[in-house]
Amino acid sequence: QVQLQESGPGLVKPSQTLSLTCTVSGASITTRNYGWGWFRQPPGKRLEWMGVMNYDGRTYYSPSFNSRASVSRDTSKNQFSLQLSSVSPEDTAVYYCARTRRDYSAYEFVDEYEYWGQGTQVTVSS
């Protein structure tokens, strides 16, 4: 029932801001007790959690991305977005949006997330 779809530019130049949007259907991003998160997986590396927004708009970030990442939402469109500033080629990855299970707490763990988008490739290059 719940579907998530990432969208945004597949190519970003170094030093620019990466911006992606997750469009959600089958569930409201304001429904209590769920969180909406972003992950990424660089080539050959482990999937890593970036940040999450809970149902009331509060955000939490991995220390690795706290200074550069921002998660926002547009409740009228049932969308939430990721902005990652000052990107470099090391930010090249497949980016995923995902929804937690009910009453999540350990939001940094992959197993907390029940529904996932298909992922979108973002390449940082000149």
Steps between C-alpha positions, in 0.01 A plus 500: 500500500772747594713609208796735491668643193822700491550768238755765416802568282725204433807716451623771736816705471754517784435771759132519406204383707348161436122516521264202489129463560310197626139478390285286728174328419282271710591674827515851637837634610321660796353176636608449860779264600683473168825650378618582150866447432779526247776249435774471245733230370823605328652250255650205685400634841241424765160663508518799732230693681502875443204646685133471582196720545226383732130561460504838676786637293784444746825399333796294613826449314794267496810672640660431162246726329387736773687797359400451136163322486154645537168315484186700433142427402204630307191360668268635229678279247572214741869530418821525693836607367872471558755774443869421528725799463859537378509165327811328371554188287495298824130579525431295187255231608159348463267699724192347662204634688323273748231485768545354845285241663248612760634646824859501384780614727834378363464704184862454395455126435394361165273246667283780639377580150211311349445662161760617251520686175678337210798733537642756264856531375669834559842564351712793612731595216611792288 
